[in-house]
Amino acid sequence: MDYRLELIVLPVADVDRAKAFYAEQVGFTLDVDSSPAEGFRVVQLTPRGSGCSITVGTGLIKTPPGSVQGLHLVVEDIEAARAELVGRGVGVSPIRHFADGAWQEGADPQHQPYASFADFSDPDGNSWVLQEVRRG
C-alpha cells in the first residue's frame, strides 16, 4: 500500500494575502481558487517540482493562523533557491549548516545531503525550512 502526502492545509488570517505571497513571492503555481459555497473557499498552490500542494482558504480548518511550523522545501541548490526567494521579496534567513557540534554560517562545504538549511515564514507566521539535497 502506498501512502502519498499530497496536500497540507495552512491556517491563514487573510486568504488573498496568503495567495499573493505563495504565488507571487514564493513562486508556487496556483492550481485552484474556488468558492463553491458561502463561507467556503479553497486556494490550492503547488511548489514547482512537488507532488504535494498546500491549501489556504476559509471554512477549512479551525487551527490558529501561523501555527504550522517547520515545513520543509527540499532544493538542489540552497544558495540559488535562497537568492531567488530574496529576489522575490521573501525574508529568508542566512544559510547555515551543522558542523563540529554547532551551527555554522553558510552551506555545508561538501554540500552533503540534508546538511544545509535556511528559513522563512509566510505573513501569518507559518514557517518553512529550505533544505539542500543534491541528487546526482
One Martini backbone bead per residue (centre of mass of N, CA, C, O) as a GRO file, in nm:
protein
  136
    1MET     BB    1   0.093   0.038   0.026
    2ASP     BB    2   0.044   0.361  -0.059
    3TYR     BB    3   0.154   0.686   0.083
    4ARG     BB    4   0.052   1.012  -0.013
    5LEU     BB    5   0.157   1.329   0.012
    6GLU     BB    6  -0.064   1.607  -0.123
    7LEU     BB    7  -0.174   1.784   0.139
    8ILE     BB    8  -0.162   2.113   0.297
    9VAL     BB    9  -0.311   2.290   0.556
   10LEU     BB   10  -0.317   2.640   0.600
   11PRO     BB   11  -0.329   2.879   0.844
   12VAL     BB   12  -0.510   3.184   0.775
   13ALA     BB   13  -0.631   3.522   0.779
   14ASP     BB   14  -0.552   3.592   0.460
   15VAL     BB   15  -0.606   3.464   0.158
   16ASP     BB   16  -0.500   3.677  -0.045
   17ARG     BB   17  -0.226   3.719   0.087
   18ALA     BB   18  -0.133   3.423   0.068
   19LYS     BB   19  -0.162   3.390  -0.233
   20ALA     BB   20   0.042   3.611  -0.310
   21PHE     BB   21   0.285   3.501  -0.164
   22TYR     BB   22   0.300   3.212  -0.296
   23ALA     BB   23   0.279   3.301  -0.600
   24GLU     BB   24   0.462   3.572  -0.623
   25GLN     BB   25   0.705   3.515  -0.420
   26VAL     BB   26   0.758   3.196  -0.409
   27GLY     BB   27   0.629   3.046  -0.689
   28PHE     BB   28   0.375   2.912  -0.687
   29THR     BB   29   0.123   2.726  -0.822
   30LEU     BB   30  -0.191   2.795  -0.932
   31ASP     BB   31  -0.468   2.569  -0.923
   32VAL     BB   32  -0.688   2.690  -0.708
   33ASP     BB   33  -0.999   2.908  -0.698
   34SER     BB   34  -1.264   2.833  -0.476
   35SER     BB   35  -1.637   2.908  -0.423
   36PRO     BB   36  -1.897   2.686  -0.370
   37ALA     BB   37  -1.960   2.843  -0.091
   38GLU     BB   38  -2.055   3.004   0.165
   39GLY     BB   39  -1.764   3.024   0.363
   40PHE     BB   40  -1.604   2.880   0.110
   41ARG     BB   41  -1.247   2.837   0.042
   42VAL     BB   42  -1.012   2.734  -0.222
   43VAL     BB   43  -0.648   2.741  -0.220
   44GLN     BB   44  -0.423   2.600  -0.452
   45LEU     BB   45  -0.068   2.518  -0.417
   46THR     BB   46   0.248   2.452  -0.603
   47PRO     BB   47   0.546   2.352  -0.602
   48ARG     BB   48   0.795   2.322  -0.792
   49GLY     BB   49   0.823   1.970  -0.835
   50SER     BB   50   0.573   1.885  -0.667
   51GLY     BB   51   0.342   1.641  -0.508
   52CYS     BB   52   0.279   1.877  -0.307
   53SER     BB   53   0.034   2.075  -0.156
   54ILE     BB   54  -0.137   2.373  -0.080
   55THR     BB   55  -0.389   2.512   0.148
   56VAL     BB   56  -0.608   2.788   0.143
   57GLY     BB   57  -0.880   2.934   0.351
   58THR     BB   58  -1.229   2.887   0.409
   59GLY     BB   59  -1.379   2.643   0.603
   60LEU     BB   60  -1.151   2.415   0.682
   61ILE     BB   61  -1.015   2.519   0.959
   62LYS     BB   62  -0.931   2.586   1.326
   63THR     BB   63  -0.655   2.673   1.307
   64PRO     BB   64  -0.428   2.887   1.385
   65PRO     BB   65  -0.267   3.125   1.258
   66GLY     BB   66   0.072   3.020   1.224
   67SER     BB   67   0.092   2.700   1.344
   68VAL     BB   68   0.280   2.613   1.120
   69GLN     BB   69   0.587   2.421   1.149
   70GLY     BB   70   0.862   2.311   0.950
   71LEU     BB   71   0.842   2.307   0.663
   72HIS     BB   72   0.979   2.138   0.377
   73LEU     BB   73   1.208   2.250   0.122
   74VAL     BB   74   1.353   2.085  -0.135
   75VAL     BB   75   1.683   2.150  -0.268
   76GLU     BB   76   1.963   2.152  -0.481
   77ASP     BB   77   2.018   2.485  -0.436
   78ILE     BB   78   2.034   2.696  -0.177
   79GLU     BB   79   2.155   2.956  -0.291
   80ALA     BB   80   1.958   2.990  -0.530
   81ALA     BB   81   1.694   2.977  -0.370
   82ARG     BB   82   1.746   3.215  -0.185
   83ALA     BB   83   1.794   3.428  -0.405
   84GLU     BB   84   1.515   3.406  -0.533
   85LEU     BB   85   1.346   3.482  -0.284
   86VAL     BB   86   1.478   3.751  -0.220
   87GLY     BB   87   1.411   3.870  -0.508
   88ARG     BB   88   1.086   3.836  -0.422
   89GLY     BB   89   1.074   3.939  -0.100
   90VAL     BB   90   1.181   3.720   0.088
   91GLY     BB   91   1.245   3.641   0.423
   92VAL     BB   92   1.563   3.499   0.454
   93SER     BB   93   1.775   3.333   0.603
   94PRO     BB   94   2.059   3.235   0.661
   95ILE     BB   95   2.277   3.006   0.593
   96ARG     BB   96   2.315   2.668   0.736
   97HIS     BB   97   2.525   2.444   0.934
   98PHE     BB   98   2.637   2.137   1.077
   99ALA     BB   99   2.935   2.157   1.288
  100ASP     BB  100   3.110   2.065   1.551
  101GLY     BB  101   2.830   2.088   1.732
  102ALA     BB  102   2.741   2.339   1.538
  103TRP     BB  103   2.641   2.618   1.405
  104GLN     BB  104   2.703   2.735   1.072
  105GLU     BB  105   2.788   2.931   0.830
  106GLY     BB  106   2.651   2.832   0.561
  107ALA     BB  107   2.716   2.596   0.355
  108ASP     BB  108   2.804   2.301   0.308
  109PRO     BB  109   3.106   2.238   0.166
  110GLN     BB  110   2.999   1.939   0.044
  111HIS     BB  111   2.692   1.919   0.002
  112GLN     BB  112   2.537   1.753   0.185
  113PRO     BB  113   2.280   1.584   0.258
  114TYR     BB  114   2.085   1.744   0.494
  115ALA     BB  115   2.293   2.014   0.584
  116SER     BB  116   2.129   2.263   0.460
  117PHE     BB  117   1.984   2.585   0.578
  118ALA     BB  118   1.669   2.775   0.564
  119ASP     BB  119   1.438   3.047   0.653
  120PHE     BB  120   1.072   3.103   0.648
  121SER     BB  121   0.775   3.313   0.640
  122ASP     BB  122   0.468   3.391   0.645
  123PRO     BB  123   0.249   3.645   0.730
  124ASP     BB  124   0.142   3.444   0.980
  125GLY     BB  125   0.401   3.227   1.061
  126ASN     BB  126   0.444   3.013   0.879
  127SER     BB  127   0.697   2.768   0.853
  128TRP     BB  128   1.011   2.732   0.670
  129VAL     BB  129   1.243   2.492   0.517
  130LEU     BB  130   1.537   2.487   0.368
  131GLN     BB  131   1.674   2.193   0.190
  132GLU     BB  132   1.960   2.031   0.093
  133VAL     BB  133   1.937   1.801  -0.204
  134ARG     BB  134   2.156   1.625  -0.388
  135ARG     BB  135   2.079   1.450  -0.705
  136GLY     BB  136   2.372   1.346  -0.881
   0.00000   0.00000   0.00000
